[in-house]
Amino acid sequence: MSIGDALKADLSSFSPQERRVARVLLADYPRAALGTSAELAAAAGVSPPTVVRFARSLGHSGFPALQQALLDELSERVASPLSLYEDSRADRAEGHWLDRGVQVATASITQSLTAIPTAELDAAVTLLADPRMRVRAVGGRFSGHLAGYLARHLRQIRTNVSAPDDGQTIDAADVIDADRRDVFVVYDFRRYQTSTVERATELADAGAHIVCVTDEWLSPVAQAAEVVLPTSVRSTGAFDSAAAAFVLTELLVDAVLDRLGPAAVERMRRWEAASAHEVLA
């Protein structure tokens, strides 16, 4: 869990003055804490010693240690496959690759999905199950396949669901036509795609509801999103894993199906009848 996630989860253990520091940091995360302690204190309207106490309340020895932790988060946020490969080389000699991979994937899925607040999950399902909403799923270069997977399943249980042909393009028409009747599910993971971030912000400004499925460091899309669903991308190799996001996608479909009930089941029945000729009997 990132420092920002920890602060969002619970501020009750901090003093009122420390909470002011936390809110300033969260409002401009993590940049607000990358200057001097005096600058952060001034922005929060507190004394520099309060900033030091805030850092210690987070478990750090002082403000420099907090800054280093934030810088380490930034480094992880922009990690490339090449740097991930170099970092993982030492672990590759330990045991069989399958055993390592299964262990890491299982832990990542369980820990990250159970850490998502149920209120966020329920809010996502409410938006996706609302028959008045138009749902469009989009992703990036690699996450576009997740967007397409979500859309193809939702189309079988409700109307007004779409995804770009390549799974990853939010075009000008999307922005021009967007309003409060639209839900965009945006998949965006580290080494975030600039065009996706910019378009998502424009969609939110137009009134569309944004559901952001992202990693533990949070895509900038999260700042414009109504619902944020962080998932772990941890893997044992050079490339980030989409396993947790994939499982979350399947669970969302199941939850929407349960929420829609008989109407969705009837649509599934008609869907199967219409596509019966496409499968082996």
N, C-alpha and C positions, 0 to 999 in steps of 0.2 A: 504494500500500500504506500502511495506517495505521501509526502508531507501535506500536500493540499487535500488529498482524500481524508487523511486523519483529521484535519481541521474541520472539514465539512461534516464529518461523521459526528463529532462531539466537541463542543466548545465549553461544556459545563465545568471542566476541570480548571479552566483558566480564570484569573481574576478579571474584573471588569476592564481594567486598563490593558491587560494582556489581550483580551478579546478585541479591543480596538485595533491592536497591532495585527491580530489574525485577520480581521476584516479587510484591512488595507492590503495585506499580502494576498488574500484571496481575490480581491478586486483587480489586481494586476500581477497575477501569479506566473512565474516566480520573480519577475523583474523587480518588483517593489523591494525585495530583500537583497538585491545584488549590488546595491550601493553601500553607503556607510550606515552604521547603526544610527547615527545622528539624523541622517536623511529619512530613514524609516520612522524614527521617533517623531520627527517634525510632521511627516505625513499623517501619522496617527494621532498627533496631539498629545503625546506622552513624553516622558523623559527617556534619555538613552539607557539608564539602568533598567527601565521597564522592558526595553527590547532585549536586553541580556537575560532578564528573568524569563521572558517569553521563550527564548531559545533553550534555556535550561528546562523549562516546563515540557518542551518537546523531546527532552532526553539528550540534548547536546551540551557540550562543555561550555559553550559560549556562542556569541554571534558568529565568529569566523567558522566555527564547526557547522553551524546551521547553513551558512552560505556555501560551504564545501558540499554539504549534502544536496543542496539545491542544484549546484553545478553538476554533481554526479548524475542527478535526475535528468538534467538537460542533455548530458552526454548519452545516456541510455535512450533518450527520446529520439535522437537523430542517428542512432547506431545503424550502420550499413551492414549488409550480409558479410562483407569482407571483414569488418571489425568484429562481428559476432563470431565468425569462424576462428579468428585469431584468439579471441577470449575463451573459446570452448575447447581449444586444442588439448589443454592439459587434462581435461576430463574424458577425452575420447579413449584413453587407454584403460579406463576403469570399467570392467565388465563388458557384456555384449551390448551392442548398440540398440537392439530391440528392447532389452530389459530397461536400459536407461531411458529410452524414449517413452515407453509405456508409463513408467513411474512419473516422469516429469509431466507428461500430458494429462494423466489422471489427476495429479495434484493441482495442476493449473486450472483444469476445468472445475473441479470441486471448489477450490478456494476462491476463485474469482467470481463464479456464478452465485455462490451462496453469500458473497459479500455485497452483492447488488441490493440496495434497499427494496423491500417488497413494494413500497409505494411507487417507486420508479417503474418496476415491472408491471404493476397493475395499471399505471397511467399509460404505458405503451400499449397494453392490450385494449384498454378502453378506446384509444384513438384508432387502433387497427380494426376493431370490431364495430365501430360506428358506421352504419350503412350510409349515413349522409356524407361521409368523407370519401374523397378520392385519394387512393394510396399509390405512391410511386416510390420504388426502391432504387437507390443508386449507390455506387461504390467507386473505388479507385482502380488503379491498374490491376491489382491482384484481388482486391475485395469485391470487384464487380460481380464475380461469380456467386458470392454470397447474396448480393442484392437480387440477382436473377433467380436464385434458389428460393428466396423468400417470396418473390412475386409469383413464380410459377405455382407454388403451393397455395398461396392466398387466393389466387384466381379460381381455384377449385372450390372454394368455400364462401366467396363473396364477390360482388361485382365491383367495378371501378378500381381495378388494380393494374398497374403497369410498371414496366422497367425499360430502360433504353435497350436497344438491340445489343450493345456491347456491355451493358450493365453499368456503365460508368460515366455517362454524359448527362450533365444538367445543362440544357441549352437555354438560349434566350427565350424561347417560347415558354419553357417551364416558369421562368421568372415573370414574364409578362402576364401569363394567365393565372398565376398563383393568387390564392386568397385564403380566407379562413376555412374553406371547405377542403383544403389540401393537407395531406400528411406525407411528408417526405422522410423515409427511413434512409439515413445516410451512414454508410459504412466507411470509416476513415481511420487508418492506422499509421503508426509512426513512419517518418519521412513523408509527412502529410502532403497531400496534393493541393497545391495552391489554388487551382481552379475550383476544386470542390469546396474549399473553405470560403472562397469569395462568393460563389453562387449560393451556398447555404445561408450566408449572411443576408444576401439579397432576398432570398425566399422568406426568411424570417421577417425581414422588414416589410414584405408584402402581406404578411399576416399568416403565412403557412405555418403549420405545426411541424417542428423538426424533432425526429427521434434519432439520436446519434449513438451508433454502436461503434465503440472505439477501444483503445488499449488502456492500460493502467496509467499512462501519462496524460491521457485525454487530448484528443485532437482539438485544435482551435475551433472546430465546428461546435464543440460542447458549449462555448460561450453564447452561441445563438440558439441552442437547442432547448426545447421544452422538457425533454426527457433524455437522460444520459445513461447509457448502459455500458460500463467498462468491462472488458474481458482481458484475460491474460494472453499474451502472445509468446510466452516463454517456450523455448524449445531446446533441444540438445545440440543443435547444429547451426548452420550459417543463416538459415532463413527463419523468420518468425512463423509461429504456428497459428493457424486459423481454427484450430480444433474447438476452443472454447466458444468462439463466435459462431461457429457452425452449430454446435449443440444448442446454444442460446436461440438461434434462429429456428431450429426445429421445435424447441419448447414454446416459443412464441406462437408458432402456427397452431400447436395443440391447444394452447390457452385461448386463442381466438376462436377456434372451432368449438370449444366448450362454451364460450361466452355467447356465440351466435345460436347454438343449439339446433333445433329441428330444421330451421331454414337453411343452415349450412349443410346439414345431412342430406336434405332434399336436393340441394344444388350438386352435391357430390354424386348422388344417385343419377341425376340427369347427365352430369359430366361423364360418368363411366359408360352410360348408355350411348352417348354421342361418340365416344372414342373406342367403343368395343371392337371395331374393325381393325384397330391399330395394334392389337395385342394378340398373342396366341391364346386360343381357347383353353 
